[in-house]
Every structure is written in C-alpha cells, then in structure tokens.
Amino acid sequence: MKNKPIKYILFFFLVSAILFGISGFIGLQIHSQYKQEFLDQEQILISHILENHPELEEEMIESLLQNKGNIEIGKKFLETYGIDLESYDNIQTIYALKEFTIQKIVVLFLFVVLIFAGLFIYYFKKQHRQIVQVTDYLNHILSGDYSLEIHEYDEGAMNSLKNDIYKITILLREQEAYSKNEKKHLESVLSDISHQLKTPLTSMYVINDILENDAIDSDKKKEMLSKNKSQLKRIEWLVSSLLKLSRLDSGVVVMQPREVNVETLLEQALEPLRIPMELKEQSLVISGDKNITLEVDLSWTVEAFVNLIKNAHEHTPSNGEIQIHYQDNPIYVEFQIKDNGEGILASDLPHIFERFYKGASSTKDSIGIGLNMAKTIIQKQNGTITVSSREKEGTIFTIKFYKNVL
C-alpha cells in the first residue's frame, strides 16, 4: 500500500475498531458484574423464603425451571412490604450503564464517521489537484514544452505516475536534442556531398566546353576525354561510397558473419590495389599464420580493408613499403597495417576517422569517407580500430576483431 492517505485512513479505522472493542468489552464486564450482584440478591431472597416456608420448595423450583408464576402478583406482594426492585441501586446502575453505553457508542460512531468523511474528502481533493497538475503537464509535453519537472520523492501511486511521466519527459527531451543534432549533421553531410560532387562536375563542364571547340587537335581531345572519364569514375566511386555509408547509418545492413580465412580476406582486399602499388614500385610485406580464421561478413570486411590499405598506399611514397601483419590469441584476431609514408600530423590524428575530414597531408582527390566507413564496418562486427603515427616516419592502423568467448 503506497498511498499515505489510505494508510492513515486504515490506521484510523483500526484504532477506531480497537476503541469500539475496548468500550464494548468494558461495558459487558460492568454489566456482567451488576447482573451477578442482582442474581445474588435474588438467591438470598429465595433462601429466606425457603428457610421460613420449606413446604414451598418443590413449587418454587418448578416455577423457576419452567418460568411459571404471575409477575404482577409477585410485584404487588413485594410492594406490600415496601420493596420496589426497580428502585434498587443495582437495577438503576444497570439501566444507567445501558444508556451510557448506547450514548457513548453513538457519539463515538458519529465521530468516526465524521473523521472518515473528512479524510476521504481530503484525499480525493488532493488526488483531484494532482490529476489536474499531471493533465496540465501532459498538455505542455504535447505542445513540445519539456522544461517542466514534476518528479516526486514521496510514496504513492500518483507520485509513481509522476515519476514515470518525468522519466518519459527526460527521454523525449533527449530524443528532441538528438533529433536536432541529427538534423544539423544531415545538413552538414548534404553540404559536404554537394561540395564533393560540385568539384568533379565543374571539371567536367570545363572539359565539355573545351571539347566543343572544333579547333582542338585529336591528341588534346583524347587527353580531355581521359580526364572526363577520370572525373566520371570519381563521381561513381563517391556515389557508391555514400550509398554504402547511408545503408550502414540507417541500419539496413545486417552483417552476415561466417568463418573466413585471413589469407582469403587479404587477397580480395589487395586485388584492386596491386597494380597501383606496382606503378609506385611499393613493396608489400605480409606476415602471419595463414591458417588463422575469424567470424566476419566477408564482403563488408573486404570493403573496410580496401579503404585502409588504399590509405596506406596513397600516403606512402614511391619505392616505399607497406606491411600487413596478423596474429591470433584466445580473445581476438589482430591486424596491423603499417606504412613508412609521411605520417599524420598530430593535429589531424584525433579527427581522421571523422566523415569528410581532410587533413593537411590528404591528397587532392581524397574525399574523407574511406576511413570513416572502415571504422563503421569494423565496429559493427565487434571490432575496434586505433591509429598511431609520427610525421615522416609512417602510420600504423591496428584492428582487433574480438571473439565471442563464453
């Protein structure tokens, strides 16, 4: 029972019941005492009669057992000797006690009824005020005002309801703040996308204007067409990457992990990058136990590793070296992707996983979504990614895929 007013009412009811019981018990005890004294007097009277008139014994016994006899004759007989039983103190006391008991019980009953009525009126008025308060608060919530607070620390069903509403208010307030932040983030993302698309489109417009000039020779035209094709590929890659990111953000993508051999994973991730690495004469060193396996979604994990290795390739100079080392332990499978490129500036290091972030050392064609996508994919598969770097010494990306250890 959480409602304090109800507790008080029940407590008062219990006390009243105890008082009624005590009053009744005392009245019965007093009544019983006087009744016994009256019976004792009757027995004394009977003994005196039998002592003087023993011949009436049988008749008197029969009269007492069968309640026979004329009451009026007995009354007149007693009056002849000046005896009025109703004037006896005991009889008067019994009558007085009866009237007193009835009066007190009636007064006590009326008092209890009034107290109960007052308590119930107070309780329902208080409940009405609280209901009006909660209704007013809900109307404020419906109108979008989450600034009011009605949390209570007392017991009671209504106070519990208030606290629950307050919890919902906090949740709605947080969701509203989150929604506003998401809108701002969306505006920023759309602005970045617009900027990223505008750059290659502008180049394509310029190239198209040049191609419309009939005076250019065939070699120049081929050069312009090649540049145009490059810009189209860039737009295609950008749109494809943004679609993948939107699928990851919206939760549409459901990872389908299966047992994958590490060698297979790295072979598929390196396939589109081998020719660019050969053109820059970069060496690739891979080390680790080829029998290691891990539970991941192969296609999405390949996407993540392509972006990480591509980042190492772009920031490693010609004749540089890229190392990929992997190892296994009972807790996780770890990968390290290391290059000896120009490294990352200390000011850029905390931001490199942010979407559309381009550090000072980024290439001009960089969009700034590859590392963010890689981190998102890895984290969705119970993994972590960290980075360490020193300027002009290189960068190390460390990836850990944690196992489901029972």
C-alpha positions as MATLAB code, in Angstrom:
seq = 'MKNKPIKYILFFFLVSAILFGISGFIGLQIHSQYKQEFLDQEQILISHILENHPELEEEMIESLLQNKGNIEIGKKFLETYGIDLESYDNIQTIYALKEFTIQKIVVLFLFVVLIFAGLFIYYFKKQHRQIVQVTDYLNHILSGDYSLEIHEYDEGAMNSLKNDIYKITILLREQEAYSKNEKKHLESVLSDISHQLKTPLTSMYVINDILENDAIDSDKKKEMLSKNKSQLKRIEWLVSSLLKLSRLDSGVVVMQPREVNVETLLEQALEPLRIPMELKEQSLVISGDKNITLEVDLSWTVEAFVNLIKNAHEHTPSNGEIQIHYQDNPIYVEFQIKDNGEGILASDLPHIFERFYKGASSTKDSIGIGLNMAKTIIQKQNGTITVSSREKEGTIFTIKFYKNVL';
ca = [
       0.000    0.000    0.000;
       1.854    3.096   -1.260;
      -0.785    5.800   -0.754;
      -0.124    7.592    2.535;
      -3.702    8.961    2.897;
      -5.077    5.444    2.532;
      -2.570    4.272    5.128;
      -3.775    6.960    7.533;
      -7.425    6.083    6.919;
      -6.812    2.396    7.508;
      -4.797    3.195   10.621;
      -7.620    5.366   11.966;
     -10.121    2.627   11.130;
      -8.015    0.087   13.024;
      -7.699    2.392   16.065;
     -11.455    3.066   15.993;
     -12.208   -0.653   15.829;
      -9.902   -1.239   18.811;
     -11.648    1.544   20.778;
     -15.071    0.085   19.942;
     -13.866   -3.307   21.091;
     -12.417   -1.970   24.337;
     -15.573    0.060   25.086;
     -17.831   -2.913   24.413;
     -15.654   -5.218   26.494;
     -15.642   -2.824   29.476;
     -19.411   -2.336   29.193;
     -20.014   -6.078   29.094;
     -17.777   -6.639   32.111;
     -19.550   -3.979   34.182;
     -22.948   -5.218   33.051;
     -21.975   -8.781   33.927;
     -20.778   -7.686   37.380;
     -24.006   -5.889   38.268;
     -26.089   -8.696   36.802;
     -24.250  -11.157   39.039;
     -24.912   -8.976   42.065;
     -28.603   -8.835   41.187;
     -28.721  -12.617   40.844;
     -27.026  -12.942   44.212;
     -29.769  -10.818   45.774;
     -32.454  -12.999   44.191;
     -30.771  -16.098   45.594;
     -30.659  -14.529   49.070;
     -34.394  -13.755   48.845;
     -35.184  -17.320   47.777;
     -33.111  -18.751   50.640;
     -35.017  -16.648   53.180;
     -38.364  -17.843   51.791;
     -37.295  -21.483   51.876;
     -35.967  -21.169   55.416;
     -39.370  -19.925   56.671;
     -41.560  -21.965   54.321;
     -39.806  -25.225   53.386;
     -43.094  -26.679   52.096;
     -42.859  -24.301   49.102;
     -39.571  -25.769   47.872;
     -40.967  -28.016   45.139;
     -43.395  -25.397   43.902;
     -40.666  -22.717   43.810;
     -38.199  -24.974   41.963;
     -40.835  -25.837   39.382;
     -41.673  -22.153   38.978;
     -38.021  -21.204   38.472;
     -37.293  -24.012   36.000;
     -40.449  -23.515   33.920;
     -40.655  -19.727   34.397;
     -44.184  -20.084   35.768;
     -45.958  -17.604   38.016;
     -47.773  -14.308   37.900;
     -45.316  -11.437   37.760;
     -47.906   -8.852   38.761;
     -48.890  -10.801   41.903;
     -45.221  -11.025   42.876;
     -44.769   -7.341   42.293;
     -47.784   -6.438   44.442;
     -46.619   -8.784   47.168;
     -43.237   -7.063   47.278;
     -44.888   -3.642   47.243;
     -46.910   -4.691   50.320;
     -43.623   -4.773   52.213;
     -42.363   -1.592   50.510;
     -39.952   -3.349   48.164;
     -39.516   -1.995   44.600;
     -36.888   -3.950   42.715;
     -36.577   -1.295   40.029;
     -35.576    1.233   42.678;
     -32.621   -0.902   43.776;
     -29.283    0.728   43.152;
     -28.057   -2.248   41.132;
     -31.063   -2.113   38.844;
     -30.688    1.628   38.370;
     -26.988    1.225   37.765;
     -27.655   -1.384   35.072;
     -30.167    0.908   33.367;
     -27.792    3.870   33.625;
     -24.921    1.789   32.298;
     -27.019    0.670   29.353;
     -27.991    4.221   28.461;
     -24.415    5.442   28.960;
     -23.010    2.700   26.767;
     -25.519    3.358   23.992;
     -24.885    7.106   24.098;
     -21.127    6.759   24.013;
     -21.212    4.234   21.221;
     -23.482    6.515   19.158;
     -21.253    9.540   19.808;
     -18.121    7.558   19.016;
     -19.705    6.164   15.868;
     -20.710    9.648   14.663;
     -17.216   10.944   15.478;
     -15.599    8.129   13.494;
     -17.960    8.698   10.549;
     -17.105   12.413   10.502;
     -13.369   11.702   10.656;
     -13.669    9.149    7.848;
     -15.678   11.574    5.743;
     -13.101   14.315    6.325;
     -10.199   12.055    5.425;
     -11.871   10.821    2.239;
     -12.778   14.370    1.187;
      -9.195   15.494    1.820;
      -7.796   12.501   -0.047;
      -9.999   12.912   -3.129;
      -9.392   16.669   -3.255;
      -5.664   16.043   -3.148;
      -5.984   13.381   -5.862;
      -8.025   15.808   -7.976;
      -5.353   18.514   -7.643;
      -2.646   16.035   -8.634;
      -4.675   14.813  -11.626;
      -5.158   18.416  -12.777;
      -1.406   19.005  -12.372;
      -0.495   15.874  -14.352;
      -3.049   16.737  -17.076;
      -1.617   20.246  -17.367;
       1.892   18.814  -17.547;
       0.904   16.355  -20.290;
      -0.612   19.221  -22.283;
       2.722   21.038  -22.038;
       4.519   17.915  -23.272;
       2.112   17.579  -26.217;
       2.850   21.197  -27.138;
       6.598   20.424  -27.126;
       7.496   22.024  -23.790;
       9.771   19.618  -21.880;
      11.155   22.180  -19.426;
       8.787   21.440  -16.517;
       9.727   18.990  -13.796;
       7.267   17.120  -11.543;
       9.382   14.308  -10.161;
       8.352   13.309   -6.626;
      10.186   11.542   -3.829;
       7.144   10.530   -1.741;
       5.368    7.189   -1.925;
       2.026    6.705   -3.614;
       0.559    5.577   -6.911;
       0.092    9.143   -8.161;
       3.674   10.090   -7.255;
       4.899    6.947   -9.029;
       2.918    8.047  -12.087;
       4.506   11.493  -11.856;
       7.992    9.987  -11.698;
       7.245    7.760  -14.705;
       5.993   10.774  -16.666;
       9.123   12.669  -15.655;
      11.292    9.812  -16.956;
       9.376    9.899  -20.251;
       9.855   13.678  -20.355;
      13.618   13.285  -19.973;
      13.613   10.659  -22.735;
      11.588   12.921  -25.055;
      13.874   15.835  -24.222;
      16.935   13.761  -25.097;
      15.309   12.500  -28.293;
      14.452   16.051  -29.285;
      18.042   17.143  -28.681;
      19.297   14.101  -30.595;
      16.896   14.853  -33.452;
      18.140   18.453  -33.636;
      21.748   17.257  -33.693;
      20.893   14.738  -36.398;
      19.271   17.479  -38.498;
      22.363   19.633  -38.120;
      24.553   16.645  -39.001;
      22.384   15.890  -42.040;
      22.644   19.498  -43.207;
      26.412   19.309  -42.816;
      26.595   15.965  -44.655;
      24.432   17.235  -47.521;
      26.607   20.323  -47.756;
      29.750   18.175  -47.904;
      28.203   15.862  -50.504;
      27.184   18.847  -52.585;
      30.704   20.207  -52.401;
      32.274   16.841  -53.257;
      30.001   16.417  -56.293;
      30.398   20.010  -57.395;
      34.173   19.718  -57.861;
      34.219   16.916  -60.477;
      31.082   18.270  -62.148;
      32.720   21.670  -62.555;
      35.751   19.997  -64.108;
      33.511   18.082  -66.487;
      31.735   21.274  -67.568;
      35.084   22.888  -68.327;
      36.257   19.810  -70.249;
      32.987   19.728  -72.167;
      33.388   23.381  -73.184;
      36.888   22.614  -74.448;
      35.657   19.582  -76.398;
      33.007   21.722  -78.125;
      35.800   23.737  -79.722;
      36.433   22.215  -83.136;
      39.875   23.798  -83.309;
      41.486   21.396  -80.800;
      43.569   18.568  -82.216;
      42.873   14.871  -81.693;
      45.597   14.403  -79.056;
      44.168   17.216  -76.927;
      40.699   15.789  -77.373;
      41.888   12.361  -76.180;
      43.519   13.985  -73.154;
      40.292   15.816  -72.310;
      38.196   12.668  -72.742;
      40.576   10.776  -70.433;
      40.231   13.482  -67.787;
      36.462   13.422  -68.222;
      36.443    9.665  -67.746;
      38.514   10.054  -64.594;
      36.025   12.547  -63.188;
      33.121   10.201  -64.018;
      34.872    7.397  -62.167;
      35.369    9.705  -59.208;
      31.660   10.587  -59.168;
      30.749    6.929  -59.486;
      33.014    5.996  -56.560;
      31.700    8.889  -54.486;
      28.047    7.990  -55.067;
      28.752    4.316  -54.417;
      30.579    5.118  -51.166;
      27.844    7.470  -49.984;
      25.186    4.851  -50.670;
      27.169    2.323  -48.652;
      27.538    4.796  -45.791;
      23.825    5.611  -45.826;
      22.986    1.905  -45.654;
      25.352    1.467  -42.704;
      23.963    4.523  -40.894;
      20.318    3.605  -41.392;
      20.778    0.087  -40.035;
      19.646   -1.523  -43.290;
      22.852   -3.521  -43.465;
      22.775   -6.723  -41.448;
      26.188   -8.286  -41.105;
      26.250  -11.970  -42.006;
      29.336  -13.357  -40.309;
      30.830  -16.659  -41.334;
      34.186  -18.297  -40.832;
      36.671  -16.561  -43.139;
      40.338  -17.398  -43.730;
      42.601  -14.375  -43.195;
      44.553  -15.106  -46.403;
      41.309  -15.061  -48.435;
      40.264  -11.761  -46.831;
      43.546  -10.039  -47.611;
      43.750  -11.425  -51.164;
      40.352   -9.924  -52.037;
      41.208   -6.615  -50.358;
      44.545   -6.312  -52.201;
      43.222   -7.294  -55.641;
      42.158   -3.770  -56.786;
      45.307   -2.191  -55.300;
      48.113   -4.378  -56.658;
      48.502   -2.532  -59.972;
      48.551    0.988  -58.381;
      51.113   -0.282  -55.855;
      53.249   -1.742  -58.681;
      53.108    1.567  -60.569;
      54.541    3.324  -57.487;
      57.001    0.446  -57.056;
      55.844   -0.068  -53.484;
      56.780   -3.287  -51.760;
      54.209   -5.267  -49.768;
      55.165   -7.497  -46.818;
      52.504   -9.815  -45.345;
      53.257  -11.937  -42.276;
      51.183  -14.209  -40.067;
      49.778  -17.702  -39.756;
      47.818  -18.426  -42.947;
      45.566  -20.861  -41.101;
      44.011  -18.148  -38.895;
      40.276  -17.680  -39.380;
      37.748  -15.195  -37.988;
      33.959  -14.734  -37.936;
      33.121  -11.717  -40.135;
      30.999  -10.647  -43.090;
      33.492  -11.161  -45.901;
      32.257   -8.590  -48.454;
      31.910   -5.715  -45.947;
      35.187   -6.531  -44.199;
      36.963   -6.557  -47.570;
      35.479   -3.071  -48.159;
      36.961   -1.873  -44.855;
      40.418   -3.317  -45.582;
      40.431   -1.881  -49.120;
      39.976    1.601  -47.657;
      42.690    1.090  -45.019;
      45.258   -0.361  -47.456;
      44.340    2.287  -50.058;
      45.032    4.984  -47.442;
      48.462    3.442  -46.766;
      49.168    3.242  -50.496;
      48.237    6.895  -51.133;
      50.391    8.211  -48.271;
      53.436    6.050  -48.985;
      55.944    7.417  -51.493;
      57.317    5.548  -54.469;
      59.638    2.699  -53.507;
      58.076    2.767  -50.026;
      56.970   -0.260  -48.041;
      53.598   -1.395  -46.692;
      53.486   -4.111  -44.052;
      50.453   -6.201  -43.050;
      50.885   -8.396  -40.001;
      48.190  -10.519  -38.339;
      48.102  -12.780  -35.297;
      45.635  -14.761  -33.228;
      45.036  -15.167  -29.495;
      42.155  -16.560  -27.375;
      40.484  -13.137  -27.151;
      40.810  -11.525  -30.603;
      42.365  -11.624  -34.065;
      44.641   -8.622  -34.609;
      45.794   -6.922  -37.828;
      48.419   -4.223  -38.198;
      48.674   -2.193  -41.406;
      51.906   -0.202  -41.349;
      53.469    2.158  -43.876;
      56.627    4.319  -43.950;
      54.949    7.340  -45.524;
      54.800   10.968  -44.429;
      52.702   10.153  -41.379;
      49.794   12.111  -39.936;
      50.065   15.482  -38.266;
      49.404   15.457  -34.521;
      46.616   17.994  -35.021;
      44.904   15.740  -37.584;
      45.275   12.462  -35.701;
      42.153   12.801  -33.437;
      39.946   13.574  -36.459;
      40.999   11.160  -39.185;
      38.014    8.832  -38.631;
      35.530   11.706  -38.904;
      33.403   11.758  -42.037;
      34.558   14.149  -44.787;
      37.580   15.194  -42.744;
      40.596   16.019  -44.861;
      43.886   16.511  -43.098;
      46.743   18.692  -44.258;
      48.508   15.661  -45.730;
      45.477   14.368  -47.653;
      45.709   14.030  -51.401;
      43.675   16.427  -53.521;
      41.428   13.572  -54.700;
      40.673   12.471  -51.156;
      37.028   12.803  -50.079;
      37.411   11.832  -46.434;
      34.943    8.963  -46.087;
      37.122    5.860  -46.555;
      38.485    5.673  -43.004;
      35.098    6.544  -41.514;
      33.483    3.713  -43.470;
      36.204    1.273  -42.408;
      35.727    2.152  -38.746;
      31.926    1.806  -39.001;
      32.184   -1.631  -40.621;
      34.721   -2.896  -38.085;
      32.729   -1.648  -35.089;
      29.562   -3.315  -36.384;
      31.410   -6.645  -36.177;
      32.553   -6.464  -32.558;
      35.858   -4.889  -33.569;
      37.982   -1.867  -32.788;
      40.425    0.236  -34.787;
      43.146    2.545  -33.473;
      45.879    4.556  -35.145;
      49.341    5.726  -34.194;
      51.578    7.890  -36.353;
      54.713   10.024  -36.443;
      55.443   12.644  -39.035;
      57.808   11.455  -41.792;
      58.046    8.024  -40.135;
      54.763    6.394  -41.063;
      51.398    5.266  -39.705;
      50.129    2.084  -38.064;
      46.451    1.060  -38.052;
      45.642   -1.658  -35.503;
      42.420   -3.645  -35.992;
      41.073   -6.146  -33.480;
      38.123   -8.486  -34.042;
      37.006   -9.851  -30.671;
      35.800  -13.418  -30.372;
      32.581  -14.482  -28.675;
      34.199  -16.084  -25.627;
      31.664  -17.964  -23.455;
];
